[in-house]
Amino acid sequence: MTTTNLSVNINKIALIRNARGSNFPNLIAIAQDCERFGAQGITVHPRPDERHVRFDDLQPLKDIVTTEFNIEGYPSSHFIDSVLAIKPHQVTLVPDEPNAITSDHGWDTIKHLQYLTDIVKEFKSNGIRVSLFLDPLEQLVESSAKIGVDRIEFYTGPYAKNYPANKEKAIEKYRNAAFFAKEIGLGINAGHDLNLDNLRYLKQEIPHLAEVSIGHALIVDALYLGLENTIQMYLRELDVV
């Protein structure tokens, strides 16, 4: 079974910081603590309105992250220029509208094949691993391979929503798409609405899962359980500790 890395999305920490117009909590210190507590990566998603992580946070974070730095976002010209300047370990491209509250669907990689191919080529030529946010459909996975990405990140919102009622049915499309992706040489990430209830089953059914990116649920859990304890609990669900 592949080791699945836990990348902690610190957007919600930045949202709290921004609410008071100061540097409290300190985003850099939190990122360092997440790594110290066992996280194998740090994820951020700077949005156009900069309501949480800001573009001027990116370089300070890149300077201190010692595990993996993953920047998510819609590939606007500003986003592309920022990522190329920072050169994170991984960029995850999402198809969000500028005013989106949160990511709620993956790319249509068939419709946007040429558009994404050109962008992905530029990132990869600069030594940045590229992942595409994707719904679990084999035809979209196949097009992702044609685009030239290294990985796909499954949008797991529907999985999390349907998990309580029927976990076997909830995971079916993801498992099938994941094994197809593995067959054609794509790495697999996953993210959105993953939590302590549904994470272990996802890992069990997709044993070659490379990475999960978790923010909202993890930060909410940390309010009750503490950040260090919460990160360790998530790692246990992934059989890392």
C-alpha positions in Angstrom: 0.0 0.0 0.0 1.3 3.4 -1.0 2.1 5.9 1.7 -0.4 8.8 1.4 0.9 12.2 2.4 -1.2 14.7 4.4 -1.0 18.2 3.1 -2.6 20.7 5.4 -4.5 23.6 3.8 -3.9 26.7 5.9 -6.4 29.0 4.2 -8.7 29.0 7.2 -5.8 30.2 9.4 -5.2 33.1 7.0 -9.0 33.9 7.1 -8.8 34.3 10.8 -5.7 36.4 10.6 -7.2 38.7 8.0 -10.3 39.3 10.1 -8.4 41.5 12.4 -6.0 43.1 10.0 -2.9 41.9 11.8 -0.5 39.0 11.7 -2.2 37.0 14.4 -2.3 34.1 14.1 1.1 34.1 12.4 0.6 32.1 9.2 4.3 31.3 8.8 4.5 29.9 12.4 1.4 27.8 11.9 2.8 26.3 8.7 6.0 25.4 10.5 4.1 23.9 13.4 2.0 21.8 11.0 5.2 20.3 9.6 6.6 19.9 13.1 3.4 18.0 14.1 3.8 15.6 11.2 2.2 17.2 8.1 4.0 16.1 4.9 2.9 19.2 3.0 1.4 22.7 3.1 -1.4 23.7 0.7 -2.6 27.2 0.0 -5.3 28.6 -2.4 -4.9 32.3 -3.0 -8.1 33.6 -4.5 -8.6 36.8 -6.5 -10.2 38.6 -3.6 -7.4 37.4 -1.2 -9.9 36.8 1.5 -7.6 34.3 3.1 -4.1 33.4 1.8 -2.7 36.4 -0.1 -0.3 36.4 -3.0 2.3 38.1 -0.9 2.1 35.2 1.5 3.5 32.8 -1.1 7.2 33.6 -1.1 7.5 33.7 2.7 5.8 30.3 2.9 8.0 28.9 0.1 11.0 30.1 2.1 10.2 28.1 5.2 8.2 25.0 4.0 10.6 22.0 4.3 8.2 19.3 3.1 6.0 20.0 0.0 4.5 23.4 -0.9 1.3 23.1 -3.0 -0.4 26.1 -4.5 -3.9 25.7 -5.7 -5.8 28.1 -8.0 -7.5 29.1 -11.2 -4.8 29.7 -13.9 -5.4 33.4 -14.5 -2.4 35.3 -15.8 -1.7 36.7 -12.3 -1.9 33.3 -10.8 0.4 31.8 -13.4 3.0 34.6 -13.1 2.9 34.2 -9.3 3.4 30.5 -9.3 6.2 30.7 -11.9 8.0 33.3 -9.7 7.6 31.1 -6.5 8.2 27.7 -8.1 6.4 25.5 -5.5 6.8 21.8 -5.6 3.3 21.3 -6.9 0.6 23.5 -8.5 -3.0 22.2 -8.5 -5.2 23.9 -11.1 -8.9 24.3 -10.3 -11.7 25.6 -12.6 -13.1 28.1 -10.0 -15.0 31.2 -11.0 -13.4 34.4 -9.5 -16.2 34.7 -6.9 -16.4 31.0 -6.0 -16.9 30.4 -2.2 -15.1 27.1 -2.5 -14.1 24.6 -5.2 -17.2 22.6 -6.1 -16.3 20.8 -9.4 -13.4 19.6 -11.5 -12.2 20.5 -15.0 -13.8 19.4 -18.2 -10.5 18.2 -19.6 -12.0 17.4 -22.9 -13.4 20.8 -23.6 -10.4 22.6 -22.2 -7.7 20.2 -23.5 -5.6 22.6 -25.6 -6.0 25.5 -23.1 -4.8 23.3 -20.2 -2.1 21.7 -22.3 -0.3 25.0 -22.9 -0.5 26.0 -19.3 0.7 22.7 -18.0 3.6 22.7 -20.4 4.8 26.0 -19.1 4.6 24.9 -15.4 6.4 21.6 -16.1 9.1 23.4 -18.1 9.9 25.3 -14.9 10.2 22.1 -12.8 6.8 22.3 -11.1 4.7 19.2 -10.7 1.2 19.8 -12.0 -2.1 18.3 -10.7 -5.6 18.9 -12.1 -8.7 19.1 -9.9 -11.0 16.5 -11.4 -14.4 14.7 -11.1 -14.1 10.9 -11.0 -14.9 10.1 -14.7 -12.6 7.9 -16.7 -12.9 10.0 -19.9 -11.7 13.1 -18.0 -8.8 11.1 -16.5 -7.9 10.0 -20.0 -7.9 13.6 -21.3 -5.8 14.6 -18.3 -3.1 12.2 -19.4 -3.2 13.7 -22.9 -2.8 17.2 -21.4 0.5 16.0 -19.8 -0.2 16.4 -16.1 1.7 14.5 -13.5 -1.3 13.9 -11.2 -5.0 14.4 -10.8 -6.8 15.5 -7.6 -10.2 14.1 -7.2 -12.9 16.5 -6.0 -14.2 14.4 -3.1 -17.2 16.6 -2.2 -19.8 14.2 -3.6 -18.0 11.3 -1.9 -18.1 13.0 1.5 -21.8 14.0 1.0 -22.9 10.5 0.1 -20.6 8.6 2.5 -23.0 8.5 5.5 -25.8 6.9 3.5 -23.9 4.4 1.4 -20.1 4.4 1.5 -19.8 1.6 -1.0 -21.8 3.5 -3.6 -20.1 6.8 -2.7 -16.6 5.5 -3.4 -17.4 3.4 -6.5 -16.7 6.0 -9.2 -13.6 7.2 -7.4 -12.2 3.7 -7.1 -12.8 2.9 -10.7 -11.4 6.2 -12.0 -8.4 5.9 -9.6 -7.4 2.5 -10.9 -7.8 3.6 -14.5 -5.5 6.6 -13.7 -2.9 4.3 -12.2 -3.0 2.1 -15.3 -2.2 5.1 -17.5 0.5 6.4 -15.3 -1.1 9.3 -13.4 -0.5 10.0 -9.7 -3.6 10.5 -7.6 -4.4 13.2 -5.0 -7.7 13.9 -3.4 -9.3 16.8 -1.5 -12.5 18.5 -0.4 -14.7 17.7 2.6 -12.4 14.8 3.8 -12.5 14.3 7.5 -11.9 11.9 10.3 -15.1 10.0 9.5 -14.5 9.3 5.8 -10.8 9.5 5.2 -9.8 5.9 6.2 -12.3 4.3 3.9 -11.1 6.5 1.0 -7.5 5.3 1.6 -8.6 1.7 2.0 -10.4 1.7 -1.4 -7.7 3.7 -3.2 -4.5 2.2 -1.8 -2.3 4.0 -4.3 -3.5 7.5 -3.2 -0.4 9.8 -3.2 -1.7 12.8 -1.2 -4.8 14.3 0.5 -5.2 18.0 1.0 -7.3 18.8 4.0 -8.1 22.2 5.5 -11.6 23.1 6.7 -12.4 19.9 8.6 -8.9 19.7 10.1 -9.0 23.3 11.4 -12.5 22.8 12.8 -11.3 19.6 14.6 -8.3 21.5 15.9 -10.5 24.0 17.7 -11.7 21.2 19.9 -8.7 18.8 19.9 -5.7 21.0 19.4 -3.6 21.3 16.2 -0.9 18.8 17.0 -3.3 16.1 18.2 -5.6 16.7 15.2 -2.8 16.3 12.7 -1.7 13.1 14.4 -5.3 11.8 14.3 -5.5 12.4 10.5 -2.2 10.7 10.0 -3.4 7.7 11.9 -6.4 7.5 9.5 -3.9 7.3 6.7 -1.9 4.6 8.6 1.1 7.0 8.6 1.7 6.9 12.4 
